[in-house]
Amino acid sequence: MYTFTLKDGRVLVYQRDTTGEHSDKRLSGKISVGIGGHMDPTNLSLENSLWRELDEETEIRD
């Protein structure tokens, strides 16, 4: 699952952390335009999975 976050015609762009633990060191400090992750069977829906990933990967809240 991979999502772009749009608001008022703008796309969320962010720089990845350079100090924390990363599953893929190649992405450290790189610019990203999307937030991705796996669907969790306990979330029951695509929307719930998207909100969970936004919560895990950013400080964006609904």
ROZA-98390 format. One record per residue (C-alpha): x, y, z. Coordinates in steps of 0.5 Angstrom, whole numbers, padded with zeros to 4 digits, always signed. Layout:
// ROZA-98390
XYZ/...
//
This chain:
// ROZA-98390
+0000+0000+0000/+0003+0007-0002/-0001+0014-0001/+0000+0021-0003/-0003+0026+0001/-0006+0032-0003/-0009+0038+0000/-0011+0044-0004/-0008+0042-0010/-0001+0041-0006/+0003+0034-0005/+0006+0032+0002/+0013+0032+0001/+0018+0030+0007/+0025+0029+0008/+0027+0022+0011/+0030+0022+0018/+0038+0021+0018/+0038+0019+0026/+0033+0014+0027/+0033+0006+0026/+0031+0005+0018/+0030-0002+0015/+0033+0001+0009/+0039+0005+0010/+0039+0007+0002/+0033+0012+0004/+0036+0016+0010/+0036+0023+0009/+0032+0022+0002/+0026+0026+0000/+0020+0022-0001/+0013+0024-0004/+0009+0018-0001/+0008+0014+0006/+0007+0007+0005/+0007+0000+0009/+0003-0006+0009/-0004-0007+0010/-0006-0010+0017/-0011-0015+0018/-0014-0012+0024/-0015-0005+0021/-0021-0009+0017/-0021-0003+0011/-0016+0001+0007/-0018+0007+0010/-0016+0005+0017/-0010+0002+0014/-0008+0009+0011/-0010+0012+0018/-0005+0008+0021/+0001+0009+0017/+0000+0016+0017/+0000+0016+0025/+0006+0011+0025/+0010+0015+0019/+0008+0022+0021/+0005+0027+0026/-0001+0028+0021/-0008+0027+0025/-0015+0027+0022/
//
